[in-house]
Amino acid sequence: MREYVITTDNNADLPVEYYKEHNVGCMYFSYTMDDVLYKQGSYMPEGEFYGKMRAGSMPTTAQVNPEEARLLFEPYLKEGKDILHIAFSSGLSGTYNSCRIAVAELREEYPDRIITIIDSLAASLGQGLLVYLTQKLKEEGADMQTAAEWAENHRKNIVHLFTVDDLNHLYRGGRVSKTTAVLGGMLNIKPILHVDDEGKLIPIGKVRGRKKSILELASLMDEKLGSHKDTCDTIFISHGDCLEDAKILAEKIKARYQINTEIINYVGSVIGAHSGPGTLALFFVGDLR
């Protein structure tokens, strides 16, 4: 079997330790906050990042360009390895296209190597869950074609359910109107959103109050699991510096379904720049997004 490596980007929000332990390659987005550019190796701790946002700092992000994608891919090609790359949703960023441009060039330079790119149509630990499950297949002995076909065929089964604490961050990103953001803040309205089959953020409901929004995420899981109710054994939860809320959500789901929470991690700075502090997101395998 040809040797291959699975790669992704840091919008998958997997712990750094996961990438190291499983030899998964990762490219990193940059962001700017208070006129300072932060890149791989210079990211501020997540708690500090969200603390600055709460104090009024508004970060901006930049997608990975083709040259940055090349810097991730080429060393593996030089080692004689094929590459299966699982990219951040094309519905949220142009990074998938940047990767395609880089790969088109690299295929000419390394004609004996196979490079496959999967548009995850996912974000945060939804993308991370797709990487995790595909890597698990690889470690069980699947060749790259089998792993790639599985990821392509099952990416739309990765359910994303999330809520935010402050609608103004979604307003800044064009996800909700100014009127919705203002009224939502006044009335303590918390939106429930998901990532649809095109990989875009879509509101699907709203409740009043933080506690109800957490309960709503757990309640919607039953609807989304469908035929996977008896086989889903892992959920991922990401949070915008609200770990206690993440633990409450995990306990609610464990009590209802006896499902293990494999990973609880921060919403990374790139996605967090747009969703803000207090974001809480749930990911699992289900019938429909």
Disulfide bonds with the S-S distance in Angstrom:
none
